[in-house]
Amino acid sequence: MSVNLSGIDFHKYIVIKQDDLYKYTSQEDKINLARIIKTIRDGRIEGNKNTSNKYFVINVDESYAEDIVDILKQNNHWK
């Protein structure tokens, strides 16, 4: 199944699979990422923005991905 992904902004979020992070990065890389995350969190706190948002991540290769796209469209979360 090929999911029509037109209308989605793939540059809005960065998703890193934790298994890949632990498997492919050095300790220094992990420390640097933790620093970046802290800097972003501190900036969000200063900007009075939520720091505890939770997200679903859906692999577009999954058989149900088109259903998810339809739900997002129905709820005006798809351009």
C-alpha positions in Angstrom: 0.0 0.0 0.0 1.3 3.4 -0.9 0.1 6.3 1.4 -0.5 9.7 -0.2 1.6 11.9 1.9 1.0 15.2 0.1 0.0 17.9 2.6 2.2 16.8 5.4 5.2 18.9 6.7 8.0 16.4 7.2 10.3 19.2 8.6 8.1 20.0 11.6 9.4 17.2 13.9 12.5 15.1 14.3 12.0 11.5 15.4 14.8 9.3 16.5 14.3 5.7 17.3 15.9 5.1 20.7 17.3 1.7 19.7 19.1 3.4 16.9 20.4 6.2 19.2 21.8 3.7 21.6 23.2 1.4 18.9 24.8 3.9 16.5 25.9 6.9 18.6 28.8 7.5 20.9 28.5 8.5 24.5 29.6 12.0 23.5 26.8 12.1 20.9 24.3 11.2 23.6 25.6 13.9 25.9 25.4 16.5 23.1 21.8 15.4 22.3 20.9 15.7 26.0 22.3 19.2 26.1 20.4 20.2 23.0 17.1 18.8 24.4 17.8 20.7 27.7 18.4 23.9 25.8 15.1 23.5 23.9 13.2 22.6 27.1 14.7 25.7 28.9 13.6 27.9 25.9 10.1 26.5 26.0 9.9 27.2 29.7 11.0 30.8 29.1 8.5 31.1 26.4 5.7 29.8 28.6 5.2 26.8 26.3 4.2 23.3 27.3 7.2 21.0 27.9 5.4 17.7 28.4 3.6 17.1 25.0 3.3 13.5 24.0 3.1 12.3 20.4 2.2 9.2 18.4 4.6 8.2 15.7 3.2 6.2 12.8 5.4 4.4 10.3 3.9 5.2 6.9 4.7 1.7 5.7 2.2 0.2 8.2 -1.0 -1.2 6.7 -3.2 1.2 8.7 -1.3 4.4 7.8 -3.9 5.5 5.3 -6.6 5.2 8.0 -4.5 7.5 10.3 -4.2 10.0 7.4 -8.0 10.0 7.0 -8.5 10.6 10.7 -6.1 13.5 10.7 -7.9 15.0 7.7 -11.3 14.6 9.4 -9.9 16.5 12.4 -8.2 19.3 10.4 -4.7 18.1 11.2 -3.7 17.6 7.6 -3.0 20.3 5.1 
